[in-house]
Amino acid sequence: MHWARWFHAAGVLTGTVLLHEIAHAIAARCMGGTVREVGVGFGPVLARRRVAGVNVSLRPILLGGFAAIEVEQLPLPRRVPVLLAGPLVNIAAGLVLRALAGPVQPVALPGQRSRVEVGGLMAALAMLTRASAAGPATLVRAAGDVNLSVGLANLAPILPLDGGHLAAAQLEAAGASKTLLAFFRQITAGVFFWMAFRVLMADLARFRTASAGGSRAR
């Protein structure tokens, strides 16, 4: 059924982000950091429970999650594993899922023309729904691709990505001034929002191209 495909797609995205955030939270606890909350979904809180000393909340928009961690309180040697935990776990999960899927044909992004393209949330949802329709193995392969993409993207040295926080921590450890750190944060945050806007425009262009192609085919 069509609704089941969207359920599978949302489940993959939620699982990918939660895996990322839980890895951060576990690493933070191991390094002596404070984890204030782990959230499942976004939006207003529907339910909240304390699990192993951490507040776990359920929210209505099940397209991801978050971990509220006081990472800045940790010294750099302990901060680095916390920042790397999320991306590395996603990369590992992506490689394992791709191996489990076997030799299946990967599903392309809507309107994809080249072998490697960057897509956003809209494109990922569309790709995952098509993968769900193609069968379990294809969905597992797509879940692996999504995890691998999320892990690698988060290593980019721009804020608010993990790689940006890691780069800021390295600058701080090297003795960078507060002015330089503030400049780095502002510039990289601007680059991030510019890239996010470009990805959104690319997603919309893909859907327009795919829709036009479908209309011509009819």
DRENPA-3360 file (N, C-alpha, C; in nm, 2 decimals, always signed):
BEGIN
1 = MHWARWFH = +0.08/-0.12/+0.00/+0.00/+0.00/+0.00/+0.09/+0.12/+0.00 ~ +0.04/+0.23/-0.06/+0.11/+0.36/-0.08/+0.15/+0.42/+0.06 ~ +0.06/+0.41/+0.16/+0.09/+0.47/+0.29/+0.20/+0.40/+0.36 ~ +0.21/+0.26/+0.33/+0.31/+0.18/+0.39/+0.45/+0.22/+0.34 ~ +0.46/+0.26/+0.21/+0.59/+0.31/+0.16/+0.64/+0.43/+0.23 ~ +0.55/+0.53/+0.26/+0.59/+0.65/+0.33/+0.62/+0.62/+0.47 ~ +0.56/+0.52/+0.53/+0.59/+0.48/+0.67/+0.73/+0.42/+0.67 ~ +0.76/+0.34/+0.57/+0.90/+0.28/+0.57/+1.00/+0.39/+0.55;
9 = AAGVLTGT = +0.97/+0.48/+0.46/+1.07/+0.59/+0.43/+1.09/+0.68/+0.56 ~ +0.98/+0.71/+0.63/+1.00/+0.79/+0.75/+1.07/+0.71/+0.86 ~ +1.04/+0.58/+0.86/+1.11/+0.50/+0.96/+1.26/+0.49/+0.94 ~ +1.30/+0.48/+0.81/+1.45/+0.48/+0.78/+1.51/+0.61/+0.82 ~ +1.45/+0.73/+0.78/+1.50/+0.86/+0.82/+1.51/+0.88/+0.97 ~ +1.40/+0.84/+1.04/+1.40/+0.85/+1.18/+1.51/+0.76/+1.25 ~ +1.52/+0.64/+1.20/+1.62/+0.55/+1.25/+1.76/+0.60/+1.23 ~ +1.79/+0.65/+1.11/+1.92/+0.70/+1.08/+1.96/+0.82/+1.17;
17 = VLLHEIAH = +1.87/+0.91/+1.19/+1.90/+1.03/+1.28/+1.91/+0.98/+1.42 ~ +1.82/+0.89/+1.47/+1.83/+0.85/+1.60/+1.96/+0.77/+1.63 ~ +2.00/+0.69/+1.54/+2.12/+0.62/+1.55/+2.24/+0.71/+1.57 ~ +2.24/+0.82/+1.49/+2.34/+0.92/+1.50/+2.34/+0.99/+1.64 ~ +2.22/+1.03/+1.68/+2.21/+1.10/+1.81/+2.24/+1.01/+1.93 ~ +2.19/+0.89/+1.93/+2.22/+0.80/+2.04/+2.37/+0.77/+2.05 ~ +2.43/+0.76/+1.93/+2.58/+0.74/+1.94/+2.65/+0.86/+2.01 ~ +2.60/+0.98/+1.97/+2.66/+1.10/+2.04/+2.63/+1.09/+2.19;
25 = AIAARCMG = +2.51/+1.05/+2.23/+2.47/+1.05/+2.37/+2.55/+0.94/+2.45 ~ +2.57/+0.82/+2.39/+2.64/+0.72/+2.46/+2.79/+0.76/+2.47 ~ +2.85/+0.82/+2.37/+2.98/+0.86/+2.38/+3.00/+0.97/+2.48 ~ +2.90/+1.07/+2.49/+2.91/+1.17/+2.59/+2.90/+1.12/+2.73 ~ +2.81/+1.02/+2.75/+2.81/+0.96/+2.89/+2.94/+0.89/+2.92 ~ +3.00/+0.82/+2.82/+3.12/+0.75/+2.85/+3.24/+0.85/+2.88 ~ +3.23/+0.97/+2.82/+3.34/+1.07/+2.83/+3.31/+1.16/+2.95 ~ +3.20/+1.14/+3.03/+3.17/+1.22/+3.15/+3.09/+1.34/+3.12;
33 = GTVREVGV = +3.03/+1.35/+3.00/+2.95/+1.47/+2.96/+2.81/+1.46/+3.01 ~ +2.73/+1.57/+3.00/+2.59/+1.57/+3.04/+2.50/+1.56/+2.92 ~ +2.41/+1.46/+2.93/+2.31/+1.44/+2.82/+2.18/+1.49/+2.88 ~ +2.13/+1.60/+2.84/+2.00/+1.65/+2.90/+1.88/+1.58/+2.84 ~ +1.88/+1.55/+2.72/+1.76/+1.48/+2.66/+1.79/+1.42/+2.53 ~ +1.73/+1.31/+2.50/+1.73/+1.25/+2.37/+1.58/+1.25/+2.32 ~ +1.56/+1.31/+2.20/+1.43/+1.33/+2.15/+1.40/+1.24/+2.03 ~ +1.28/+1.18/+2.03/+1.24/+1.10/+1.91/+1.14/+1.18/+1.84;
41 = GFGPVLAR = +1.18/+1.23/+1.72/+1.09/+1.32/+1.64/+1.11/+1.47/+1.68 ~ +1.02/+1.55/+1.62/+1.03/+1.70/+1.64/+0.89/+1.75/+1.67 ~ +0.89/+1.87/+1.73/+0.76/+1.93/+1.76/+0.73/+1.93/+1.91 ~ +0.61/+1.95/+1.95/+0.58/+1.95/+2.10/+0.59/+1.81/+2.16 ~ +0.62/+1.81/+2.28/+0.64/+1.68/+2.35/+0.51/+1.61/+2.37 ~ +0.50/+1.49/+2.33/+0.38/+1.40/+2.35/+0.40/+1.32/+2.48 ~ +0.52/+1.27/+2.50/+0.54/+1.19/+2.62/+0.69/+1.21/+2.66 ~ +0.72/+1.20/+2.78/+0.86/+1.21/+2.83/+0.88/+1.11/+2.94;
49 = RRVAGVNV = +0.99/+1.04/+2.94/+1.03/+0.94/+3.04/+1.18/+0.95/+3.07 ~ +1.21/+0.92/+3.19/+1.36/+0.92/+3.23/+1.41/+0.78/+3.22 ~ +1.51/+0.76/+3.13/+1.57/+0.63/+3.11/+1.72/+0.63/+3.13 ~ +1.76/+0.55/+3.23/+1.91/+0.55/+3.26/+1.96/+0.69/+3.29 ~ +1.88/+0.77/+3.36/+1.92/+0.90/+3.40/+1.91/+1.01/+3.29 ~ +1.85/+0.97/+3.18/+1.84/+1.07/+3.06/+1.69/+1.08/+3.03 ~ +1.65/+1.21/+3.01/+1.51/+1.23/+2.96/+1.50/+1.19/+2.81 ~ +1.40/+1.10/+2.79/+1.37/+1.06/+2.65/+1.23/+1.11/+2.62;
57 = SLRPILLG = +1.22/+1.18/+2.51/+1.09/+1.24/+2.48/+1.04/+1.19/+2.34 ~ +0.91/+1.18/+2.32/+0.85/+1.14/+2.20/+0.77/+1.26/+2.15 ~ +0.80/+1.29/+2.02/+0.73/+1.41/+1.95/+0.66/+1.37/+1.82 ~ +0.57/+1.45/+1.77/+0.48/+1.40/+1.67/+0.54/+1.39/+1.53 ~ +0.64/+1.47/+1.50/+0.70/+1.47/+1.36/+0.81/+1.37/+1.35 ~ +0.78/+1.24/+1.31/+0.88/+1.14/+1.32/+0.97/+1.13/+1.20 ~ +1.05/+1.24/+1.18/+1.14/+1.24/+1.07/+1.28/+1.27/+1.13 ~ +1.32/+1.21/+1.24/+1.45/+1.23/+1.29/+1.44/+1.24/+1.44;
65 = GFAAIEVE = +1.54/+1.30/+1.50/+1.55/+1.31/+1.65/+1.67/+1.40/+1.68 ~ +1.70/+1.41/+1.81/+1.81/+1.50/+1.85/+1.86/+1.45/+1.99 ~ +1.98/+1.49/+2.02/+2.04/+1.47/+2.15/+2.09/+1.60/+2.20 ~ +2.04/+1.64/+2.32/+2.08/+1.77/+2.38/+2.20/+1.74/+2.48 ~ +2.32/+1.77/+2.43/+2.44/+1.73/+2.50/+2.52/+1.86/+2.54 ~ +2.57/+1.86/+2.66/+2.66/+1.97/+2.70/+2.80/+1.94/+2.66 ~ +2.83/+1.94/+2.52/+2.96/+1.89/+2.48/+3.07/+1.99/+2.50 ~ +3.03/+2.12/+2.51/+3.14/+2.23/+2.52/+3.20/+2.22/+2.66;
73 = QLPLPRRV = +3.14/+2.15/+2.76/+3.19/+2.15/+2.89/+3.31/+2.05/+2.90 ~ +3.32/+1.96/+2.80/+3.43/+1.86/+2.80/+3.56/+1.92/+2.74 ~ +3.67/+1.87/+2.80/+3.80/+1.91/+2.74/+3.81/+1.85/+2.60 ~ +3.90/+1.91/+2.52/+3.91/+1.86/+2.38/+3.94/+1.71/+2.36 ~ +4.03/+1.65/+2.44/+4.05/+1.51/+2.42/+3.92/+1.42/+2.43 ~ +3.83/+1.47/+2.52/+3.71/+1.39/+2.54/+3.60/+1.44/+2.45 ~ +3.61/+1.56/+2.40/+3.51/+1.62/+2.31/+3.51/+1.55/+2.17 ~ +3.64/+1.52/+2.12/+3.65/+1.47/+1.99/+3.58/+1.33/+1.97;
81 = PVLLAGPL = +3.59/+1.23/+2.06/+3.51/+1.11/+2.04/+3.36/+1.13/+2.04 ~ +3.31/+1.23/+2.12/+3.17/+1.26/+2.12/+3.12/+1.31/+1.99 ~ +3.20/+1.40/+1.93/+3.16/+1.46/+1.80/+3.17/+1.36/+1.69 ~ +3.27/+1.27/+1.69/+3.29/+1.18/+1.58/+3.20/+1.06/+1.59 ~ +3.14/+1.03/+1.71/+3.06/+0.91/+1.73/+2.94/+0.90/+1.63 ~ +2.87/+1.01/+1.62/+2.75/+1.01/+1.53/+2.78/+0.97/+1.39 ~ +2.87/+1.06/+1.33/+2.90/+1.03/+1.19/+2.96/+0.89/+1.16 ~ +3.05/+0.85/+1.25/+3.12/+0.72/+1.23/+3.02/+0.60/+1.24;
89 = VNIAAGLV = +2.93/+0.61/+1.34/+2.83/+0.50/+1.35/+2.74/+0.50/+1.23 ~ +2.70/+0.62/+1.17/+2.62/+0.62/+1.05/+2.70/+0.55/+0.93 ~ +2.83/+0.59/+0.92/+2.91/+0.53/+0.81/+2.92/+0.38/+0.83 ~ +2.94/+0.33/+0.95/+2.95/+0.19/+0.97/+2.82/+0.12/+0.94 ~ +2.71/+0.18/+0.99/+2.58/+0.12/+0.96/+2.55/+0.12/+0.81 ~ +2.59/+0.23/+0.74/+2.57/+0.23/+0.60/+2.64/+0.12/+0.52 ~ +2.76/+0.10/+0.56/+2.84/-0.01/+0.50/+2.78/-0.15/+0.53 ~ +2.74/-0.17/+0.65/+2.68/-0.30/+0.69/+2.55/-0.32/+0.61;
97 = LRALAGPV = +2.46/-0.22/+0.61/+2.34/-0.23/+0.54/+2.36/-0.26/+0.39 ~ +2.45/-0.19/+0.33/+2.48/-0.21/+0.18/+2.53/-0.35/+0.16 ~ +2.61/-0.40/+0.25/+2.66/-0.54/+0.24/+2.54/-0.64/+0.25 ~ +2.45/-0.61/+0.35/+2.34/-0.70/+0.37/+2.24/-0.71/+0.25 ~ +2.23/-0.59/+0.19/+2.14/-0.58/+0.08/+2.18/-0.67/-0.04 ~ +2.31/-0.69/-0.06/+2.36/-0.77/-0.17/+2.36/-0.70/-0.30 ~ +2.37/-0.77/-0.41/+2.39/-0.70/-0.54/+2.26/-0.65/-0.60 ~ +2.19/-0.56/-0.53/+2.07/-0.50/-0.58/+2.09/-0.37/-0.65;
105 = QPVALPGQ = +2.01/-0.33/-0.74/+2.03/-0.21/-0.81/+1.98/-0.09/-0.72 ~ +2.07/+0.01/-0.69/+2.03/+0.12/-0.61/+1.92/+0.20/-0.68 ~ +1.83/+0.27/-0.60/+1.73/+0.35/-0.65/+1.79/+0.50/-0.66 ~ +1.77/+0.56/-0.78/+1.82/+0.69/-0.80/+1.73/+0.80/-0.73 ~ +1.78/+0.92/-0.71/+1.71/+1.03/-0.67/+1.61/+1.07/-0.78 ~ +1.50/+1.14/-0.75/+1.41/+1.19/-0.85/+1.48/+1.28/-0.95 ~ +1.47/+1.25/-1.08/+1.53/+1.33/-1.18/+1.69/+1.33/-1.18 ~ +1.74/+1.22/-1.12/+1.89/+1.22/-1.11/+1.95/+1.19/-1.25;
113 = RSRVEVGG = +2.06/+1.27/-1.28/+2.12/+1.26/-1.41/+2.26/+1.20/-1.41 ~ +2.34/+1.24/-1.30/+2.47/+1.19/-1.29/+2.48/+1.08/-1.19 ~ +2.59/+1.01/-1.18/+2.61/+0.90/-1.09/+2.60/+0.94/-0.94 ~ +2.66/+1.06/-0.91/+2.66/+1.11/-0.77/+2.60/+1.24/-0.77 ~ +2.49/+1.25/-0.69/+2.42/+1.38/-0.67/+2.39/+1.40/-0.52 ~ +2.37/+1.53/-0.48/+2.33/+1.56/-0.34/+2.19/+1.59/-0.34 ~ +2.12/+1.52/-0.25/+1.98/+1.54/-0.23/+1.94/+1.58/-0.09 ~ +1.83/+1.64/-0.07/+1.78/+1.68/+0.07/+1.68/+1.59/+0.12;
121 = LMAALAML = +1.60/+1.64/+0.22/+1.50/+1.56/+0.28/+1.39/+1.51/+0.18 ~ +1.35/+1.60/+0.10/+1.24/+1.57/+0.00/+1.29/+1.46/-0.09 ~ +1.41/+1.47/-0.15/+1.46/+1.37/-0.24/+1.48/+1.24/-0.17 ~ +1.53/+1.24/-0.04/+1.55/+1.12/+0.03/+1.42/+1.04/+0.06 ~ +1.31/+1.12/+0.09/+1.18/+1.06/+0.11/+1.13/+0.99/-0.02 ~ +1.15/+1.06/-0.13/+1.10/+1.01/-0.25/+1.18/+0.88/-0.29 ~ +1.31/+0.89/-0.27/+1.40/+0.77/-0.31/+1.36/+0.65/-0.22 ~ +1.34/+0.68/-0.09/+1.31/+0.57/+0.00/+1.17/+0.51/-0.03;
129 = TRASAAGP = +1.07/+0.59/-0.07/+0.94/+0.53/-0.10/+0.95/+0.44/-0.23 ~ +1.03/+0.49/-0.32/+1.05/+0.41/-0.44/+1.13/+0.28/-0.41 ~ +1.22/+0.29/-0.32/+1.30/+0.17/-0.28/+1.21/+0.07/-0.20 ~ +1.11/+0.12/-0.12/+1.02/+0.04/-0.05/+0.93/-0.04/-0.15 ~ +0.89/+0.03/-0.26/+0.80/-0.03/-0.36/+0.88/-0.14/-0.43 ~ +1.01/-0.13/-0.44/+1.09/-0.23/-0.52/+1.12/-0.35/-0.44 ~ +1.10/-0.35/-0.31/+1.13/-0.47/-0.23/+1.22/-0.45/-0.11 ~ +1.22/-0.54/-0.01/+1.30/-0.53/+0.11/+1.45/-0.51/+0.08;
137 = ATLVRAAG = +1.51/-0.58/-0.01/+1.65/-0.57/-0.03/+1.69/-0.43/-0.08 ~ +1.60/-0.38/-0.17/+1.63/-0.25/-0.23/+1.61/-0.14/-0.12 ~ +1.52/-0.16/-0.03/+1.50/-0.06/+0.08/+1.62/-0.07/+0.18 ~ +1.67/-0.19/+0.20/+1.79/-0.20/+0.29/+1.91/-0.13/+0.22 ~ +1.92/-0.15/+0.09/+2.03/-0.08/+0.02/+2.02/+0.07/+0.03 ~ +1.89/+0.12/+0.01/+1.87/+0.27/+0.02/+1.89/+0.32/+0.16 ~ +1.86/+0.24/+0.26/+1.88/+0.28/+0.40/+2.03/+0.29/+0.43 ~ +2.11/+0.20/+0.37/+2.25/+0.20/+0.38/+2.31/+0.33/+0.31;
145 = DVNLSVGL = +2.26/+0.36/+0.19/+2.30/+0.48/+0.12/+2.27/+0.61/+0.20 ~ +2.15/+0.61/+0.27/+2.12/+0.73/+0.35/+2.21/+0.74/+0.47 ~ +2.23/+0.63/+0.54/+2.32/+0.64/+0.65/+2.46/+0.68/+0.61 ~ +2.51/+0.63/+0.50/+2.65/+0.66/+0.46/+2.65/+0.81/+0.42 ~ +2.55/+0.86/+0.35/+2.55/+1.00/+0.31/+2.54/+1.09/+0.44 ~ +2.46/+1.06/+0.53/+2.45/+1.14/+0.65/+2.58/+1.14/+0.73 ~ +2.64/+1.02/+0.74/+2.77/+1.02/+0.81/+2.88/+1.10/+0.75 ~ +2.89/+1.09/+0.62/+3.00/+1.16/+0.55/+2.97/+1.31/+0.55;
153 = ANLAPILP = +2.84/+1.35/+0.52/+2.80/+1.49/+0.52/+2.83/+1.56/+0.65 ~ +2.81/+1.49/+0.76/+2.83/+1.55/+0.90/+2.98/+1.57/+0.93 ~ +3.07/+1.51/+0.85/+3.21/+1.54/+0.87/+3.26/+1.67/+0.81 ~ +3.17/+1.73/+0.73/+3.21/+1.86/+0.67/+3.24/+1.96/+0.77 ~ +3.35/+2.04/+0.76/+3.40/+2.13/+0.87/+3.32/+2.26/+0.87 ~ +3.19/+2.25/+0.87/+3.10/+2.37/+0.88/+3.00/+2.35/+0.99 ~ +2.97/+2.46/+1.06/+2.86/+2.45/+1.16/+2.73/+2.47/+1.10 ~ +2.62/+2.40/+1.15/+2.62/+2.33/+1.28/+2.65/+2.18/+1.27;
161 = LDGGHLAA = +2.72/+2.13/+1.16/+2.75/+1.99/+1.15/+2.86/+1.95/+1.25 ~ +2.87/+1.82/+1.27/+2.97/+1.77/+1.37/+3.11/+1.81/+1.33 ~ +3.14/+1.80/+1.20/+3.27/+1.84/+1.16/+3.30/+1.99/+1.19 ~ +3.20/+2.07/+1.18/+3.22/+2.21/+1.22/+3.25/+2.23/+1.36 ~ +3.18/+2.16/+1.45/+3.21/+2.17/+1.59/+3.35/+2.11/+1.62 ~ +3.39/+2.01/+1.55/+3.52/+1.95/+1.57/+3.63/+2.05/+1.52 ~ +3.61/+2.12/+1.41/+3.70/+2.22/+1.36/+3.71/+2.34/+1.46 ~ +3.60/+2.38/+1.52/+3.60/+2.49/+1.62/+3.67/+2.45/+1.74;
169 = AQLEAAGA = +3.66/+2.32/+1.78/+3.73/+2.27/+1.90/+3.88/+2.27/+1.87 ~ +3.92/+2.23/+1.75/+4.06/+2.23/+1.72/+4.12/+2.37/+1.71 ~ +4.04/+2.47/+1.66/+4.09/+2.61/+1.67/+4.10/+2.66/+1.81 ~ +4.01/+2.62/+1.89/+4.02/+2.66/+2.03/+4.14/+2.60/+2.10 ~ +4.17/+2.47/+2.07/+4.28/+2.41/+2.13/+4.41/+2.47/+2.08 ~ +4.41/+2.53/+1.96/+4.53/+2.59/+1.90/+4.55/+2.73/+1.95 ~ +4.46/+2.78/+2.04/+4.47/+2.91/+2.09/+4.41/+3.02/+2.01 ~ +4.31/+2.99/+1.93/+4.25/+3.09/+1.85/+4.17/+3.19/+1.94;
177 = SKTLLAFF = +4.17/+3.31/+1.90/+4.10/+3.41/+1.98/+3.95/+3.40/+1.97 ~ +3.87/+3.46/+2.07/+3.73/+3.45/+2.06/+3.67/+3.52/+1.94 ~ +3.74/+3.62/+1.89/+3.70/+3.69/+1.77/+3.71/+3.60/+1.65 ~ +3.82/+3.52/+1.64/+3.84/+3.43/+1.53/+3.74/+3.32/+1.54 ~ +3.71/+3.27/+1.66/+3.61/+3.16/+1.67/+3.48/+3.20/+1.63 ~ +3.44/+3.33/+1.67/+3.31/+3.38/+1.64/+3.30/+3.40/+1.49 ~ +3.41/+3.45/+1.42/+3.41/+3.46/+1.28/+3.39/+3.33/+1.21 ~ +3.46/+3.23/+1.26/+3.45/+3.09/+1.20/+3.31/+3.04/+1.21;
185 = RQITAGVF = +3.25/+3.06/+1.33/+3.11/+3.01/+1.35/+3.01/+3.08/+1.25 ~ +3.03/+3.22/+1.24/+2.93/+3.29/+1.16/+2.95/+3.26/+1.01 ~ +3.07/+3.25/+0.96/+3.10/+3.22/+0.82/+3.05/+3.08/+0.78 ~ +3.09/+2.98/+0.86/+3.05/+2.84/+0.83/+2.90/+2.82/+0.84 ~ +2.84/+2.89/+0.94/+2.69/+2.88/+0.95/+2.62/+2.94/+0.83 ~ +2.68/+3.05/+0.78/+2.63/+3.11/+0.66/+2.64/+3.02/+0.54 ~ +2.76/+2.95/+0.53/+2.78/+2.85/+0.42/+2.68/+2.74/+0.43 ~ +2.66/+2.69/+0.55/+2.57/+2.58/+0.57/+2.43/+2.62/+0.52;
193 = FWMAFRVL = +2.38/+2.74/+0.56/+2.24/+2.77/+0.52/+2.23/+2.80/+0.37 ~ +2.34/+2.85/+0.31/+2.35/+2.87/+0.17/+2.34/+2.73/+0.10 ~ +2.42/+2.63/+0.15/+2.41/+2.50/+0.09/+2.28/+2.43/+0.11 ~ +2.22/+2.45/+0.23/+2.09/+2.39/+0.25/+1.98/+2.45/+0.15 ~ +1.99/+2.58/+0.12/+1.90/+2.65/+0.03/+1.93/+2.59/-0.11 ~ +2.05/+2.57/-0.15/+2.08/+2.52/-0.28/+2.03/+2.37/-0.30 ~ +2.04/+2.30/-0.19/+1.99/+2.16/-0.19/+1.84/+2.16/-0.21 ~ +1.77/+2.25/-0.14/+1.63/+2.26/-0.15/+1.59/+2.29/-0.29;
201 = MADLARFR = +1.66/+2.39/-0.35/+1.63/+2.43/-0.49/+1.65/+2.31/-0.58 ~ +1.76/+2.24/-0.56/+1.79/+2.12/-0.64/+1.68/+2.02/-0.63 ~ +1.63/+1.99/-0.51/+1.53/+1.90/-0.49/+1.40/+1.94/-0.57 ~ +1.37/+2.07/-0.56/+1.25/+2.11/-0.63/+1.27/+2.10/-0.78 ~ +1.39/+2.13/-0.83/+1.42/+2.12/-0.97/+1.41/+1.97/-1.02 ~ +1.45/+1.88/-0.93/+1.44/+1.74/-0.97/+1.30/+1.70/-0.98 ~ +1.21/+1.74/-0.89/+1.07/+1.70/-0.89/+1.01/+1.76/-1.01 ~ +1.04/+1.88/-1.05/+0.99/+1.94/-1.17/+1.03/+1.87/-1.29;
209 = TASAGGSR = +1.16/+1.83/-1.30/+1.21/+1.75/-1.41/+1.14/+1.61/-1.42 ~ +1.13/+1.55/-1.31/+1.06/+1.41/-1.31/+0.91/+1.42/-1.34 ~ +0.85/+1.53/-1.30/+0.71/+1.55/-1.33/+0.69/+1.58/-1.48 ~ +0.78/+1.66/-1.53/+0.77/+1.69/-1.68/+0.79/+1.57/-1.76 ~ +0.89/+1.48/-1.71/+0.91/+1.36/-1.79/+0.79/+1.27/-1.78 ~ +0.73/+1.26/-1.67/+0.61/+1.18/-1.65/+0.50/+1.22/-1.74 ~ +0.48/+1.36/-1.75/+0.37/+1.41/-1.83/+0.40/+1.38/-1.98 ~ +0.52/+1.39/-2.02/+0.55/+1.36/-2.16/+0.53/+1.21/-2.19;
217 = AR = +0.56/+1.13/-2.09/+0.55/+0.98/-2.11/+0.40/+0.95/-2.13 ~ +0.31/+1.02/-2.06/+0.17/+0.99/-2.08/+0.12/+1.04/-2.21;
% end
